[in-house]
Amino acid sequence: MTTFVPEARTGTSLTARAAVRTIDVRKTYGQGESAVHALDGVTVDFLAGQFTAVMGPSGSGKSTLMHVTAGLDTATSGSVLLGDIDLSVLKDKALTALRRDRIGFVFQQFNLIPVLTAQENIELPMHLAGRRADREWLDRIVDVVGLGDRLHHRPSELSGGQQQRVAVARALAGRPEVVFADEPTGNLDSRSGAEVLSFLRRSVDDTAQTIVMVTHDPVAASYADRVVFLADGHVVAELLDPTAERVLDRMKNLES
């Protein structure tokens, strides 16, 4: 079993504290000869205040890792720690509360409510949780994602890139300990995708947000501080300070 525990770098906002940690996590679908081992003993740390991209060939387990780590699915065995809380021992109600209060999500589909304005969509999770919005924090997030002049527009009045920025702001609004992003630029053109990635990058730099992003795109991965590579359910490599060229070379080696 290979353990990947990255070192924090001096001169940045990164610390050595793991926001999320997996310990010998296994996820198996099916039984017997037809069993599929999507994750096979994954131990990896995702540091607080760091932007980590997770990559790998199709079927490598990268989406499964995100779903298990984010509490959207349960591991067959092993532990997933959010801070000092082991997700594997939580009951459904406690896990739901944890996802609501401590984790943010950004997906390919924007999942915005069509009849609500951008501002109402951003604040919706807090309203549903019965929490009062922190106006100073929301103003800061709106500034980070550049939506100040679009808050009163409905999704149909926004471009794809702007809708995804609303989704990013919604994920950040509750001040989660970690944001999980699953192919967040998958439905965007290259320009809109670059905008969204820049805002994710800025949220790390300006607010010390922790982001874990699954992507197949070397350019998207180049916005991260670190790339973790999976193959056949195992973490097989990592890359610090990635460039699109270095990520592409590493992916070619994994797929060869």
C-alpha angles and dihedrals in degrees: 000000000000118000119206113199110161123215118239114242123230119240093037137089090254120117131191092247115112111227089191129014133182120201119198091325117186128183119187127181118201129358141263120000092348094055116126117207102209092172120024112189102323117184114176139142126221108202125225113256093019133118108223125184120203116208140169144133120292108290094020093123100251096130091043089052091053094047093049094043092048093050093247090118134019126244119240088225140344130056136284113198124196100190102313096334119104107216092198093070098047122108118232095263094050091045091052091051091048092052090048097047106031109025132062126201135206119180138178090260110064093220093203122160105247097214094051127082122241090260093049091049091051093051097039098095091053092049091050089050092049093242126140115240117247099231095196092052093045091051089052092050092047088052092049093053094039099236101130095117096041103052095107095048123101120231093260088060093054132078120244091259092050091049090053090049088055088052090051091049090049090053092050098041096084092052094242121194090233137010119212115204119191111199090320093180096043094109097039135090117245095265095049090043091054090051093053093045090049090054092049089050091048092050088059094045097042103034104021090241118173113230130183112188129186112208142154093203119098090202091055090047091053089070090064129088091227139012122212115200125209130193127175093350095309132105101238106170147353135210128204124207091010127202123197090248094052092046092049092050091051092048091051089055091051093050097044 
